[in-house]
């Protein structure tokens, strides 16, 4: 069976080096943001900005996992040649 074109494109995107580097950059940025949120002084000054950035990065992470799940046919629909490793 063949993989639908849109699913193949999603798989190509999520497995590309550029996409993976972007996710790594977001992980590091999120770690820095979480570290800054532990400082009462920083939180008082820019806490709203940090929380907004944290929420935006979380949204990107959710979109990333949904893209990966859709690309790999996580529901094992039987129409996909590429499935999750067992």
C-alpha positions as a Markdown table, in Angstrom:
| # | Residue | x | y | z |
|---|---|---|---|---|
| 1 | Unk | 0.0 | 0.0 | 0.0 |
| 2 | Unk | 1.2 | 3.5 | -0.7 |
| 3 | Unk | 1.3 | 6.4 | 1.7 |
| 4 | Unk | -0.9 | 9.4 | 0.8 |
| 5 | Unk | 0.9 | 12.4 | -0.6 |
| 6 | Unk | 0.1 | 14.7 | 2.2 |
| 7 | Unk | 1.3 | 12.1 | 4.8 |
| 8 | Unk | 4.6 | 11.6 | 2.8 |
| 9 | Unk | 5.1 | 15.4 | 2.8 |
| 10 | Unk | 4.5 | 15.6 | 6.6 |
| 11 | Unk | 7.0 | 12.8 | 7.1 |
| 12 | Unk | 9.6 | 14.5 | 4.9 |
| 13 | Unk | 9.1 | 17.8 | 6.8 |
| 14 | Unk | 9.2 | 16.2 | 10.3 |
| 15 | Unk | 12.3 | 14.2 | 9.5 |
| 16 | Unk | 14.2 | 17.0 | 7.8 |
| 17 | Unk | 17.3 | 18.3 | 9.5 |
| 18 | Unk | 16.0 | 21.9 | 9.4 |
| 19 | Unk | 12.8 | 21.0 | 11.2 |
| 20 | Unk | 14.7 | 19.0 | 13.8 |
| 21 | Unk | 17.2 | 21.8 | 14.4 |
| 22 | Unk | 14.3 | 24.2 | 14.9 |
| 23 | Unk | 12.7 | 22.0 | 17.5 |
| 24 | Unk | 16.0 | 21.7 | 19.3 |
| 25 | Unk | 16.4 | 25.5 | 19.3 |
| 26 | Unk | 12.9 | 25.8 | 20.8 |
| 27 | Unk | 13.7 | 23.2 | 23.4 |
| 28 | Unk | 16.8 | 25.1 | 24.5 |
| 29 | Unk | 14.8 | 28.4 | 24.4 |
| 30 | Unk | 12.1 | 26.9 | 26.5 |
| 31 | Unk | 14.6 | 25.7 | 29.0 |
| 32 | Unk | 16.1 | 29.2 | 29.3 |
| 33 | Unk | 12.6 | 30.6 | 29.7 |
| 34 | Unk | 11.7 | 28.1 | 32.5 |
| 35 | Unk | 15.0 | 28.9 | 34.2 |
| 36 | Unk | 14.3 | 32.7 | 34.0 |
| 37 | Unk | 10.8 | 32.1 | 35.5 |
| 38 | Unk | 12.5 | 30.8 | 38.7 |
| 39 | Unk | 13.9 | 34.3 | 39.4 |
| 40 | Unk | 11.4 | 36.5 | 41.3 |
| 41 | Unk | 13.0 | 39.7 | 40.0 |
| 42 | Unk | 12.8 | 38.6 | 36.3 |
| 43 | Unk | 9.3 | 37.3 | 36.8 |
| 44 | Unk | 8.2 | 40.6 | 38.2 |
| 45 | Unk | 9.7 | 42.5 | 35.3 |
| 46 | Unk | 8.9 | 40.3 | 32.3 |
| 47 | Unk | 6.8 | 37.4 | 33.7 |
| 48 | Unk | 3.9 | 38.0 | 31.3 |
| 49 | Unk | 6.3 | 37.9 | 28.3 |
| 50 | Unk | 7.9 | 34.7 | 29.6 |
| 51 | Unk | 4.5 | 33.0 | 30.1 |
| 52 | Unk | 3.4 | 34.1 | 26.6 |
| 53 | Unk | 6.6 | 32.7 | 25.0 |
| 54 | Unk | 6.2 | 29.5 | 27.0 |
| 55 | Unk | 2.6 | 29.1 | 25.8 |
| 56 | Unk | 3.6 | 29.7 | 22.2 |
| 57 | Unk | 6.4 | 27.2 | 22.4 |
| 58 | Unk | 4.1 | 24.7 | 23.9 |
| 59 | Unk | 1.7 | 25.2 | 21.0 |
| 60 | Unk | 4.5 | 24.5 | 18.5 |
| 61 | Unk | 5.4 | 21.3 | 20.4 |
| 62 | Unk | 1.8 | 20.1 | 20.3 |
| 63 | Unk | 1.7 | 20.9 | 16.5 |
| 64 | Unk | 4.9 | 19.0 | 16.1 |
| 65 | Unk | 3.7 | 15.8 | 17.8 |
| 66 | Unk | 0.4 | 16.0 | 15.9 |
| 67 | Unk | 2.3 | 16.3 | 12.6 |
| 68 | Unk | 4.5 | 13.3 | 13.5 |
| 69 | Unk | 1.5 | 11.2 | 14.5 |
| 70 | Unk | -0.4 | 12.0 | 11.4 |
| 71 | Unk | 2.7 | 11.3 | 9.2 |
| 72 | Unk | 3.1 | 7.9 | 10.7 |
| 73 | Unk | -0.6 | 6.9 | 10.7 |
| 74 | Unk | -0.6 | 6.4 | 14.4 |
| 75 | Unk | -4.1 | 4.9 | 14.4 |
| 76 | Unk | -2.9 | 2.0 | 12.3 |
| 77 | Unk | -5.6 | 2.5 | 9.7 |
| 78 | Unk | -4.2 | -0.2 | 7.4 |
| 79 | Unk | -3.8 | 2.2 | 4.5 |
| 80 | Unk | -0.2 | 3.2 | 5.3 |
| 81 | Unk | 3.0 | 1.4 | 4.3 |
| 82 | Unk | 5.0 | 3.2 | 7.0 |
| 83 | Unk | 4.0 | 2.5 | 10.6 |
| 84 | Unk | 5.5 | 3.0 | 14.0 |
| 85 | Unk | 8.3 | 0.6 | 14.8 |
| 86 | Unk | 7.3 | -2.3 | 17.0 |
